[in-house]
Amino acid sequence: MHHVGRQVADDRERAAGPAARQGADAFRAATRGARRWRGPAPLVWVAVAFAVVQLAVMPLRLPLGWDEAVYVSQVSPRVPAAYFSAPRARGISWLAAPAVLLSASVVVLRAWMVTLATAGLAVAFWPWRRLAGDAVTAVAAAAFAGLWVVQFYAGEVMPNLYVAYGATAATGWFLRAVTGPGRRGVIAVAVSVAFTASTRPPDAVFLALALLTAVVVTPSWRRWRPAAAVAGGLAAGLVPWLAEAYTRFDGPLARLRDGSGVQGGMGWTNTLGMHLRALNGPLLCRPCHLTWDYPPLSLWWLATPAVAAAALLLAGRRRGRPARLRRGSPRTAVLALPAACAVAMSVQYLFLLDYAAPRFLMPAYAQLAVPVAAFAVALIRGAGRRRRPAVAVALGVCFALHLVSQYLVLQRRTEDQTRLRADTLRAAGLLHRAGLRPPCTLVGPEVVPLAFHAGCSSEALSGNNASVTVGELLRRVRAEPVAVAARGPRAPGFARGWTPCVLRMPDGADWYLHLAPSPRVTGRCG
């Protein structure tokens, strides 16, 4: 078999009814890899359009959020590194490092991340051009890029989008490696899995398990090179995480235990309802007791698994009726494997964590975009010449309405974050007025972004990010300005003699400070 997209004629299919043959032929046409476009591939134009939308819609001056402050501080020469908890990985910090080292400007950083996201979209879906054809690949990339959560996080220093890119590329190159000659696919699989593991190790483990399971259950895929590429890529990508586990957490098992504790204790649960309710925001639903607002905006989420299943049934049609997927079938492999990987990578978020966030399922959305796109293209090509324009227009209108709904959600989430993060910047300016200027230390359970924008170290005495003891903190008071910050006026026992100060916020969520005695502290907060 030269490549997955190739299909050998099936004599039994000729005996099927005309409608069945038409559906199967349409699917073969939709996923035929032989079709090539002259000039830049449609996928490239989708990526360019994605970048243009980003620059037109998303504010490049949006200040950094909580998690971004943690990741950026690890590579910034201008601010102290925030506490790096057990579940995190450093891959996203390394991606942001060139812009962070070059400039302190958030505009430069956002522009760099948009550039990476644009290139990543093309790289992630590139191997699918030969597997599914240019049309399906471009539609899949557009469907994924049109989601509000993808557009929001394209300019953010967050790992989930790049996990989606790495997993989608790994699945595509894996299919090419197990069904075709040459070593390029094998090398690309290893690189893609390693990239995913360096960005978010648990996701990479579930991805690798899905790919290795596919090798075991599919006789025609039992080749040692692709399997070794998956295992080797995973091992290589986990090296930084493992090294840090031994140097900071007393080993991998201790780090996993700490990571589970930070995330509230991982165990069997069911958060499908949480993810549905949190689909359109907020960015983090923890604890998640939301009501399901605006159900029509969530229809795409409910429809996606059904459409993907319909694509699989169409791909496996035999004798004019839906049939079981044939092992190793070229038509089904292109769709079944990304669907299986999407399910595998969703397990930890849907059934092991007791909270939700829209960004968690981005890797699944990227993989499911392939069968969804194949189904849409097959509908158009199988409609017949007379009905084809009407079907294309109907699908185009549905997609346009979907994009409009995603844009409305994006605008709402962007406005909320702009307001919240602007308040944090304002509070940081008031901290400087009170005398807390670098080097300085800010202590409290919610101070990470505030300390980052003020140029101070962020510390916590308790909770998931506990990083300092009272004794260590009191010793630090002798060397630099220190303040305890909280949302309530009550001071901890060791700080009751410190100078109280209130940072008044426009939304009423004031900061209550207690400033340690220091010649540099003015106590003027207002």
C-alpha distance (Angstrom), angle and dihedral (degrees) to the residues before:
residue distance angle dihedral
M1 . . .
H2 3.78 . .
H3 3.78 96.2 .
V4 3.80 140.2 -18.2
G5 3.79 95.4 -103.1
R6 3.83 92.4 63.1
Q7 3.81 116.0 100.3
V8 3.79 128.3 -163.3
A9 3.82 115.4 -146.1
D10 3.78 114.3 -103.1
D11 3.82 114.8 -143.6
R12 3.75 91.7 -156.4
E13 3.79 90.3 58.4
R14 3.81 89.8 59.4
A15 3.77 88.2 63.7
A16 3.78 92.4 56.7
G17 3.78 123.4 97.3
P18 3.83 121.3 -81.9
A19 3.81 93.3 -107.0
A20 3.78 92.0 52.3
R21 3.79 92.7 46.8
Q22 3.80 90.3 47.7
G23 3.83 91.7 52.5
A24 3.78 93.4 47.0
D25 3.80 92.3 45.2
A26 3.78 90.3 49.6
F27 3.76 90.7 52.8
R28 3.80 91.6 49.0
A29 3.78 88.9 51.2
A30 3.79 90.9 47.7
T31 3.80 92.9 53.1
R32 3.79 99.6 34.7
G33 3.77 110.7 129.1
A34 3.79 95.5 -162.8
R35 3.79 93.2 78.2
R36 3.80 109.2 97.5
W37 3.76 131.2 -178.3
R38 3.75 123.8 -137.2
G39 3.78 114.0 -124.0
P40 3.81 123.6 8.3
A41 3.80 113.3 -2.0
P42 3.82 116.5 -106.8
L43 3.80 86.9 -115.3
V44 3.80 89.2 65.3
W45 3.80 91.3 53.6
V46 3.80 90.3 49.5
A47 3.81 89.3 53.7
V48 3.82 91.4 48.1
A49 3.81 90.8 50.2
F50 3.80 89.0 49.2
A51 3.82 90.3 55.0
V52 3.80 92.5 47.4
V53 3.80 91.7 51.6
Q54 3.79 90.2 48.9
L55 3.79 93.0 53.1
A56 3.81 92.0 44.8
V57 3.80 99.6 45.0
M58 3.80 111.1 25.2
P59 3.83 119.6 69.9
L60 3.78 109.9 -122.1
R61 3.80 89.1 -158.8
L62 3.81 92.8 62.9
P63 3.83 105.6 132.8
L64 3.79 119.5 -122.0
G65 3.80 118.6 -86.8
W66 3.81 128.9 -138.1
D67 3.82 100.1 -81.7
E68 3.78 91.5 38.4
A69 3.80 90.2 55.3
V70 3.81 89.4 54.5
Y71 3.81 94.1 49.0
V72 3.81 96.3 42.5
S73 3.80 93.7 46.0
Q74 3.82 89.8 61.2
V75 3.82 91.5 68.1
S76 3.80 102.5 24.3
P77 3.81 118.1 109.2
R78 3.82 90.2 -160.2
V79 3.81 104.2 59.9
P80 3.82 133.6 38.5
A81 3.79 115.3 -99.7
A82 3.80 113.2 -98.6
Y83 3.80 120.6 -131.3
F84 3.81 108.9 -73.7
S85 3.81 107.5 -146.7
A86 3.80 125.8 -148.3
P87 3.83 100.0 -99.1
R88 3.79 94.3 55.7
A89 3.81 127.6 93.2
R90 3.78 128.5 -158.8
G91 3.79 101.0 -130.5
I92 3.80 95.3 98.2
S93 3.82 90.7 48.5
W94 3.80 89.4 55.9
L95 3.80 91.1 49.9
A96 3.81 90.7 53.7
A97 3.82 94.3 42.1
P98 3.85 99.3 92.3
A99 3.79 92.8 57.8
V100 3.82 94.2 38.9
L101 3.80 92.4 51.4
L102 3.79 92.1 45.3
S103 3.79 99.3 50.6
A104 3.79 145.0 -0.9
S105 3.82 89.7 -136.9
V106 3.80 115.7 117.5
V107 3.83 87.9 -153.9
V108 3.79 90.7 60.8
L109 3.79 90.5 47.8
R110 3.81 94.0 48.1
A111 3.80 92.0 47.3
W112 3.81 90.2 50.4
M113 3.79 92.4 50.1
V114 3.82 91.3 48.7
T115 3.79 88.4 51.9
L116 3.79 90.8 51.3
A117 3.81 91.7 46.4
T118 3.81 91.3 50.8
A119 3.79 93.4 49.5
G120 3.80 90.4 42.6
L121 3.80 92.0 55.6
A122 3.81 91.3 56.2
V123 3.81 94.2 42.2
A124 3.82 93.4 47.9
F125 3.80 95.3 53.8
W126 3.81 97.6 33.2
P127 3.84 97.3 95.4
W128 3.80 89.3 53.3
R129 3.80 92.3 66.5
R130 3.79 91.3 78.8
L131 3.79 92.8 37.9
A132 3.79 101.0 47.6
G133 3.78 105.2 10.0
D134 3.78 131.7 -107.0
A135 3.80 96.2 -79.7
V136 3.81 95.8 52.9
T137 3.79 92.1 42.8
A138 3.79 93.5 51.3
V139 3.81 92.5 47.1
A140 3.81 91.0 48.4
A141 3.80 92.4 50.6
A142 3.81 91.3 46.7
A143 3.80 92.3 48.9
F144 3.80 91.3 51.5
A145 3.80 95.4 42.5
G146 3.81 90.9 49.4
L147 3.80 93.7 65.3
W148 3.79 113.8 106.3
V149 3.79 92.3 -132.2
V150 3.81 91.1 56.1
Q151 3.79 92.4 47.8
F152 3.80 92.2 47.5
Y153 3.80 95.6 49.6
A154 3.80 96.1 41.3
G155 3.79 90.0 88.7
E156 3.81 95.9 34.5
V157 3.80 127.5 97.3
M158 3.80 93.5 -122.8
P159 3.81 129.4 124.7
N160 3.81 104.5 -137.1
L161 3.81 98.5 81.8
Y162 3.80 91.3 50.5
V163 3.79 90.5 48.7
A164 3.80 86.5 55.8
Y165 3.80 90.7 49.9
G166 3.79 93.8 47.6
A167 3.81 94.0 46.7
T168 3.81 93.9 47.5
A169 3.80 92.1 49.1
A170 3.82 91.8 45.4
T171 3.81 92.7 52.3
G172 3.80 92.8 48.1
W173 3.79 95.1 47.3
F174 3.80 90.2 44.5
L175 3.81 90.5 57.1
R176 3.77 90.1 49.7
A177 3.80 91.7 47.1
V178 3.81 95.7 51.9
T179 3.80 95.0 45.4
G180 3.78 105.2 37.3
P181 3.78 142.5 45.3
G182 3.77 126.9 -103.6
R183 3.77 135.8 62.5
R184 3.80 100.0 -108.2
G185 3.80 92.2 87.3
V186 3.80 92.1 48.0
I187 3.81 92.6 51.8
A188 3.79 91.6 45.5
V189 3.81 90.9 52.1
A190 3.81 91.4 53.3
V191 3.81 92.8 47.5
S192 3.83 93.0 47.1
V193 3.80 94.4 49.1
A194 3.82 91.4 45.2
F195 3.80 90.6 50.7
T196 3.80 91.1 50.5
A197 3.80 91.8 48.3
S198 3.81 93.0 50.4
T199 3.79 89.8 52.3
R200 3.81 101.1 43.6
P201 3.83 116.2 -5.5
P202 3.84 100.6 -164.8
D203 3.81 91.8 54.8
A204 3.79 90.3 50.1
V205 3.80 91.4 51.6
F206 3.82 92.1 54.8
L207 3.81 90.1 45.4
A208 3.80 91.9 50.9
L209 3.80 91.6 48.0
A210 3.81 90.4 53.7
L211 3.81 93.1 48.9
L212 3.80 94.4 45.5
T213 3.80 90.4 47.6
A214 3.80 88.4 53.9
V215 3.82 88.8 55.0
V216 3.81 91.0 52.3
V217 3.82 98.6 46.3
T218 3.81 97.8 40.8
P219 3.83 111.1 68.5
S220 3.79 95.1 -162.6
W221 3.81 90.1 55.0
R222 3.78 97.1 53.7
R223 3.78 97.0 118.1
W224 3.75 121.7 138.2
R225 3.80 97.3 -142.1
P226 3.85 98.0 63.1
A227 3.81 91.0 42.4
A228 3.80 90.8 49.0
A229 3.81 89.7 48.0
V230 3.81 91.3 54.9
A231 3.82 93.7 46.1
G232 3.79 93.9 41.8
G233 3.78 93.5 46.7
L234 3.79 90.7 50.1
A235 3.81 91.7 49.1
A236 3.81 92.6 48.1
G237 3.80 93.1 48.0
L238 3.80 91.9 49.5
V239 3.82 94.7 53.3
P240 3.85 95.7 91.3
W241 3.81 91.2 45.4
L242 3.80 91.8 48.8
A243 3.81 93.1 46.2
E244 3.79 90.7 52.4
A245 3.80 90.4 45.6
Y246 3.81 89.9 60.1
T247 3.81 95.8 42.4
R248 3.83 98.9 43.9
F249 3.81 110.7 15.9
D250 3.83 107.2 36.3
G251 3.79 93.1 -106.8
P252 3.83 141.0 -37.3
L253 3.81 96.2 -67.1
A254 3.80 92.0 51.3
R255 3.79 90.0 48.5
L256 3.80 91.0 50.7
R257 3.81 90.2 50.4
D258 3.79 91.1 48.7
G259 3.80 90.3 46.8
S260 3.78 91.5 51.6
G261 3.80 89.9 50.4
V262 3.80 92.5 50.7
Q263 3.79 89.2 53.2
G264 3.77 93.5 50.3
G265 3.79 97.7 -96.2
M266 3.78 118.1 -52.3
G267 3.80 114.9 -120.5
W268 3.76 141.9 130.6
T269 3.81 112.4 -54.0
N270 3.79 139.9 132.6
T271 3.79 118.8 -117.7
L272 3.81 99.8 163.6
G273 3.80 89.2 115.5
M274 3.80 91.7 48.1
H275 3.79 92.3 52.9
L276 3.79 91.5 48.2
R277 3.81 92.3 50.9
A278 3.82 92.7 44.2
L279 3.81 94.0 44.3
N280 3.80 93.4 106.4
G281 3.79 96.7 36.0
P282 2.94 175.9 -64.4
L283 3.79 99.3 134.0
L284 3.81 89.9 -124.9
C285 3.79 124.7 24.6
R286 3.83 104.8 -164.9
P287 2.97 114.1 167.1
C288 3.79 90.2 18.0
H289 3.80 111.4 -150.2
L290 3.79 98.3 138.8
T291 3.76 126.0 141.9
W292 3.79 118.3 -125.3
D293 3.81 102.6 -100.1
Y294 3.82 123.8 -172.1
P295 3.84 98.5 4.9
P296 3.85 93.6 -170.5
L297 3.81 89.0 66.7
S298 3.80 88.7 60.7
L299 3.80 98.8 50.8
W300 3.80 92.0 100.0
W301 3.81 89.9 58.7
L302 3.79 91.8 53.9
A303 3.80 93.2 42.9
T304 3.81 98.2 48.5
P305 3.84 97.7 76.1
A306 3.82 90.6 45.3
V307 3.80 93.0 50.9
A308 3.81 91.2 46.3
A309 3.81 89.5 51.6
A310 3.80 90.5 48.8
A311 3.81 89.6 52.4
L312 3.81 90.1 52.7
L313 3.79 91.7 50.0
L314 3.79 91.6 49.1
A315 3.79 90.5 48.8
G316 3.80 92.1 51.1
R317 3.81 96.8 45.4
R318 3.79 113.3 141.5
R319 3.76 131.6 176.5
G320 3.77 89.9 3.1
R321 3.80 95.3 -59.4
P322 3.80 136.4 81.7
A323 3.78 110.7 -82.0
R324 3.73 140.4 -178.4
L325 3.75 113.6 -75.5
R326 3.76 110.2 -95.1
R327 3.74 114.3 -126.1
G328 3.76 110.4 -108.9
S329 3.80 92.8 4.7
P330 3.80 108.5 157.5
R331 3.79 93.1 -141.5
T332 3.79 94.8 51.7
A333 3.80 98.2 38.4
V334 3.79 93.2 65.3
L335 3.80 89.6 58.6
A336 3.78 106.4 25.2
L337 3.80 97.0 57.3
P338 3.84 98.0 51.9
A339 3.81 88.9 44.8
A340 3.81 90.4 51.9
C341 3.81 91.7 47.4
A342 3.82 90.1 49.2
V343 3.80 90.1 54.3
A344 3.80 92.8 45.9
M345 3.81 93.8 49.8
S346 3.81 91.8 48.1
V347 3.80 95.7 54.4
Q348 3.81 97.2 84.9
Y349 3.81 93.0 48.3
L350 3.81 97.6 42.9
F351 3.80 100.0 38.2
L352 3.82 110.1 18.3
L353 3.84 105.9 42.0
D354 3.80 122.3 63.7
Y355 3.80 96.4 -147.1
A356 3.79 137.6 53.6
A357 3.78 142.6 -137.0
P358 3.82 127.7 178.9
R359 3.81 91.5 -126.4
F360 3.82 94.9 59.1
L361 3.81 94.8 78.2
M362 3.81 98.5 46.3
P363 3.83 92.5 107.1
A364 3.81 89.4 55.4
Y365 3.80 92.2 47.6
A366 3.80 91.3 52.5
Q367 3.81 93.3 51.1
L368 3.81 95.4 43.4
A369 3.80 89.7 51.1
V370 3.82 88.9 76.0
P371 3.84 98.5 61.4
V372 3.81 91.0 38.0
A373 3.81 90.6 53.8
A374 3.81 92.0 45.5
F375 3.80 90.0 53.5
A376 3.81 92.7 49.7
V377 3.81 93.6 48.6
A378 3.82 90.8 46.0
L379 3.82 90.1 53.4
I380 3.79 90.7 54.8
R381 3.79 96.9 44.3
G382 3.79 93.4 43.5
A383 3.80 95.8 49.5
G384 3.80 96.8 86.1
R385 3.77 127.1 -116.5
R386 3.80 96.4 -77.6
R387 3.79 97.5 46.7
R388 3.80 97.4 34.1
P389 3.85 96.4 87.5
A390 3.81 91.0 48.8
V391 3.80 92.6 48.9
A392 3.81 91.2 46.7
V393 3.81 91.6 49.9
A394 3.82 92.0 47.2
L395 3.79 92.5 50.8
G396 3.80 90.5 44.1
V397 3.80 91.6 52.9
C398 3.81 91.4 48.7
F399 3.81 90.8 50.2
A400 3.81 91.7 47.1
L401 3.82 91.0 51.9
H402 3.79 88.6 48.6
L403 3.81 91.1 52.2
V404 3.80 90.8 49.5
S405 3.79 91.1 52.3
Q406 3.79 90.7 48.7
Y407 3.81 90.3 50.0
L408 3.81 91.1 52.9
V409 3.80 90.9 52.3
L410 3.81 90.6 45.8
Q411 3.80 91.9 52.7
R412 3.80 91.8 50.3
R413 3.79 93.8 49.3
T414 3.81 92.5 44.3
E415 3.79 92.7 51.0
D416 3.80 91.2 49.7
Q417 3.79 93.1 49.8
T418 3.79 93.2 44.3
R419 3.79 90.3 55.5
L420 3.80 95.4 44.5
R421 3.78 95.0 46.3
A422 3.81 93.1 44.7
D423 3.80 87.6 56.8
T424 3.80 89.0 53.2
L425 3.82 90.6 52.6
R426 3.79 90.3 49.5
A427 3.81 90.7 50.7
A428 3.80 90.3 50.6
G429 3.81 89.6 54.8
L430 3.80 90.1 51.4
L431 3.80 89.4 51.0
H432 3.80 89.5 57.5
R433 3.80 89.2 50.3
A434 3.81 89.3 53.4
G435 3.81 89.9 55.0
L436 3.80 101.7 -97.9
R437 3.78 102.3 132.2
P438 3.81 128.2 147.1
P439 2.92 124.8 -40.6
C440 3.79 91.4 46.2
T441 3.79 141.4 119.6
L442 3.78 130.1 -130.8
V443 3.80 118.4 -165.5
G444 3.78 127.7 -160.6
P445 3.81 144.3 91.6
E446 3.83 95.1 -94.7
V447 3.80 104.1 33.0
V448 3.83 102.3 100.9
P449 3.84 99.2 103.4
L450 3.81 92.7 35.5
A451 3.81 92.1 51.8
F452 3.81 91.4 45.3
H453 3.80 93.6 54.7
A454 3.80 91.0 44.1
G455 3.81 91.6 50.5
C456 3.81 92.6 -119.4
S457 3.78 132.8 130.0
S458 3.80 112.9 -100.0
E459 3.78 117.0 -139.5
A460 3.81 136.5 172.3
L461 3.78 128.9 -158.9
S462 3.81 95.0 -158.6
G463 3.78 142.8 3.5
N464 3.81 130.9 54.7
N465 3.81 93.5 -36.6
A466 3.82 98.7 43.8
S467 3.79 105.1 155.5
V468 3.81 109.5 153.3
T469 3.80 141.3 39.3
V470 3.80 126.9 -132.8
G471 3.80 90.3 -110.1
E472 3.79 93.1 52.8
L473 3.78 90.1 47.2
L474 3.81 94.0 51.4
R475 3.80 90.2 50.4
R476 3.79 89.3 52.2
V477 3.83 90.1 54.8
R478 3.81 88.3 71.6
A479 3.80 92.4 59.9
E480 3.82 107.0 36.9
P481 3.83 143.5 4.5
V482 3.81 112.5 -74.1
A483 3.79 129.8 -172.1
V484 3.78 136.1 178.3
A485 3.81 112.8 -137.5
A486 3.79 127.6 -167.0
R487 3.79 140.8 149.8
G488 3.82 91.7 -114.4
P489 3.83 130.2 61.2
R490 3.81 97.4 -123.1
A491 3.81 114.1 109.2
P492 3.80 123.8 -147.0
G493 3.79 114.6 -108.7
F494 3.80 97.0 -102.0
A495 3.84 91.3 51.8
R496 3.80 101.0 47.1
G497 3.78 91.8 106.1
W498 3.79 93.4 49.9
T499 3.80 123.8 104.2
P500 3.84 111.9 -86.3
C501 3.77 118.8 -137.7
V502 3.82 134.9 170.8
L503 3.79 126.0 -146.4
R504 3.81 104.6 -153.2
M505 3.82 112.9 -144.8
P506 3.83 125.4 -161.3
D507 3.81 92.4 -124.7
G508 3.81 93.3 50.8
A509 3.83 94.3 -110.4
D510 3.81 92.5 124.4
W511 3.79 126.1 -173.6
Y512 3.80 117.2 -128.4
L513 3.80 112.6 -152.9
H514 3.77 133.2 -169.3
L515 3.78 110.1 -163.4
A516 3.79 121.3 -153.5
P517 3.82 115.4 -128.6
S518 3.80 109.2 -86.2
P519 3.81 135.9 146.4
R520 3.83 88.6 -123.5
V521 3.81 95.8 54.3
T522 3.81 113.9 96.0
G523 3.81 99.2 178.3
R524 3.82 89.9 -139.5
C525 3.82 104.6 132.8
G526 3.79 103.0 153.2
